[in-house]
Amino acid sequence: MLLGAVLLWALNITVTKYMFEHGWLPLAYATIRYFAAIAIFWVYTWWREGSFRIARADWKYVGIAAAAIFVNQVCFVYSLEFAKASTVSLLFGSCPMFIGLFSILFRQADVQRAFWIGAGVTFVGVAFIAAGAGGGLVSGWKGDLLAIALAVTWAGYTIAIAPLMRRYSPFRISALVLVCGWVPLALVSIPQLAAQSFAGFGTLMWVTFAYAVIGPLFLTNILWFTAIDRVGPSRASLFANLQPFFGLMFALILLGEHLNTWEVIGGVAIFGAIALERLRRRPMEPIGD
């Protein structure tokens, strides 16, 4: 289940890039996709739990998570609009380090030397990838910055929902956070929704869109959190670190993309940093609630 969830997430980057190259407008795609996912989550959550109720004090976490997911989706679609799927996959590999930085910032975990070493190597890798994307630091800056922001906002979302995860199911959280994040997304997408044409879309386009809704948004939640309940979060996190690697492989094989020397060095640095931090870390002691 863990491997299946990681593969579904990783393939989504390549699938989304393909759809942008064949007629989808970025914000129109994001808005329609999330609307479909929200409908599925609400039906499933009501069938499973019969309620969407959460405590009034927890709505602030829902609001923060919704803001993070809104910005995250804008960064996601436009990073793939301006950058290669392989580059986005590599830069998303920095996400574990940003999660660690946010955990330290909000005093959810103690600082360890292995983390700082890994973070330093990660950011060196990010710099190499940015230098290599498009042949220079300037020519590929839009896609690179948006891909880094994608990792940062996903890390922020992960930290924001942590208190909610201790009290509610991931399905109830997803149902509420997605709809709250969808509202501003729909508002900023109005011009593209009006301009979006579906005339040239064939069967393959709609099949890939259905995958993008059901696979990485809905089915992964069931697989991922069921698996975490059985094997624990520590083992699950090891599989999560494979997502950028599989995302890179899908982009290279299915889209025919290529990496230059700087991107290869940067990718090796990021994966090496994750491995170093995981192998040398001690169990992190939580601070407070």
N, C-alpha and C positions, 0 to 999 in steps of 0.2 A: 504493500500500500504506500509506503514512503517513497519507494522508487517510482511508482506510478504517478504519484502527485508531482514529484520533481520533474519527470519527463513531460507531463502535461503543461506545467508552468514554463519549462524551457522551450518547448515547441511553440508556445504562444507568441514569442518574440518574432520568430521566423514567419509564422502565419500572419501576424499583424503587418509586418513589413510587406509581405506579398499582397495583401489586400490594399495597402496604400499605393502600391505600384500599379494596381489594376482598377482604380476608380473610386475607392472610398476616400472621403475627406476626413482628416483626423478627428476633429471634434464631433462631427456627425456620427462617425463610427463609435466613438467612446460613449456618446449619449444614448444611442439606440441600443448598443450592447449592454450597457448598465441597466437600462430600463427593462430589457428582457431578463437579465439576471435577477433584478429585484423582484419581478413577478414570480420567478421560480422559487426564490428564497422565501417569499412571504407565504406562498402556498405550502411549501415543504415545512416551514417552521410552524405554521398553524396546525398542519396535520400531525406533526410530531409533538408539539408542546401545548397548543391551544391558547397561547398567550404571547404577547410581545411586551408585557409589562416589565419595567425596571424601576428601581428606586429613583426618586426625584434628585437625590444627591449625585447619582451616577450619570445624569444627562450631560454634565460638563465634560466627562470623558468621551461620551458619544459625540459631542460637538467638536472636540479637539481632533478625534479620530476622523470625523467626517471632513473637516477642513484639510487634514493631511491627505486623505484619499482623493479629494477633489484636486489638489495641487499635484498629487502623484499621477493621476490619470492624464492631466494636461502635459506633464513632463514625459510620461510614457509615450503618448501618441506623437508628440513633436520631436522627441529624441529619435524615434524611428523615421520620422519625416526627413530629418536632416542628417542622420548618421546611419551607418551600416548596422544590420542586425547583430553581426559579430562584435562590433565595437560596443554596442549597448550591452550585450551579454557580458563582455569582459568587464566593463566599468561597473555593472551591477554586482560584480563579485566583491566590490568594496563594502557592500551593505552590512555584513557582520561586524566590521570595524565601526561603522557609524552607530549600529545598535549598541555596541560596547561603550562608545563615547557618550551617547545619550543616557545609558544606564549609570555611568559615572556622574554625568552632569546632574541628574535627578536623584543621585544618591541611592540607587537601587542595587549597587554592587560595589565591592572593594576594587581598588586599582591593583593590577598585578604587572610586574615587569615584563612578562611575556606578551601581555596585551600591547604595551607601548612599543615594543620592538616590532610586533606584527603590524601595528597601525602605521609605524614609520615606513616599513617596507611596502605596505599597501599603497600609501600615498606616492611613493616613488614609482610604483607600477602604474598608478593612474597618470602620473606625469609623462611616462614613456608612451602610454597609449594615446594621450592627448597630442603628444608631439608627432606620433606616427599617423594619426587619423587624417587623411586628406593630404599628407605630405608636410604638414607644418602645424605649429601651435595656433596660427590664426585661421587658416582655411577651414578647419573642422571644429572651430570653437563652439558653435551653436549646439550641434549634436552632442559634443562631449560634455558641455556644461549641463545640458538637460539630462543626459544619462547619469551624471553624478548627482544632480538634484533628484532624479528618480530613486536612487539608492538612499539618499538622505531622507526623503519624504516617506519612503517605505519603512525605514528605521524608526522615524517618528511615529508612524501609524502603529507599528509593532509595540512601541513603548506605551502609547496612549491607551491601547486596548488591554494592556496587562492587568490593570485593576478589574476591568469588566470580566476578563476570562476567569477570574477567581470566583465569580458569582453567577455567571450566566453561561449558557451554551454558546458555542461559536456561531450557530445558526441564528439565534436571536440577535446576537451582536451584529452579524453581517446584515440581517434584514433591516435593522435600524440605521446602522452607519451608512450603508449603501444608499438608502433613500435620502438621508440628510446630505450626503455628499453629492448625490445626483442633481439636486435642485439647482445649486450654482453652476454645475456643469452644463445643465440644459439651458440655462439662461445665457451663458457665454457662447453656446453653440448655435443659437438661433440663426445667425447669418449662414452658417454652413449647412444647417438642416434645410434651410430654404433652397440652397444651391445644389444640394446633393441629388444626383441623378442615378437611378437604378436601371436605366434602359439597357445598358450593355452587360449586365451581370448574368452570368451563366450558372449552371448547376454547381460547379466547383466553388464559385465565390460564395454561394449560400451555404454550402457544406462547411467551408472553412469558417464562415461567420457563426454557424451553429456550434461548431467546435469551440470557438473563442468564447462563447457564452457558457456552454454546458461544461466543457472540460476545465479550463483554468480558473473559472469563477465559482462554479457550483460543485462539481464532482470532486475537485481537489480538497475542498473543505471537509467532505465526508471521509475521504481517504486519509488525509493528513491528521485530523484530530482523533479519528478512531485509532490510528496507528500510535499516536502519542500516548493515548490512554493505555495502550498495551505494552509499549516498550520504553516509554519515558521520553522527556524532551531532550535529554543529552544525546541519546542515540539518534533521535530525529534530526538534530541540528547537524550531525555529520552528513546526512543525506542532503540537507538543504544546501550545504556548501558545494554540492555537485551541480546545482542548477546552472551556474554560469558556464561550466564546462560543457554540459549537454546543449545549452543554448548556442554556444559557439559552434559545436559540431553540426547542429541542425542548419545553422546559417551557411556554413561552408559547404555542406552536402546538398541541401535543397535549393539554396539561392545562388550557389556558385560563387560566393564571396571569397576574398583572399585577404590574408593578413600580411603586413609588411614586417620587417625585422623589429622595428620599435614596438609594434603591437604585440608581437610574440614575446619579447623581453618583458613588457609590462604585464602581460597575462601570466607569465611564469612567476613574476614577482608577487602578484596578487594571490595566486593559488598557493605559492610557497609561504606567504605570510599567514594565510588562514591555517595551513597545516602546522606551521611553527607554533602559532598561538594555541591551537587545539591540543597539540602534543605536550606542550610545556605548561599549560594552565593548571592551576589548582581549582577545586570546586569553589565557585564564587559565593561568598557569604552575603545573603540579602541584608539590606539595611532597612529596618522599619517595615511598614506594610505598604 
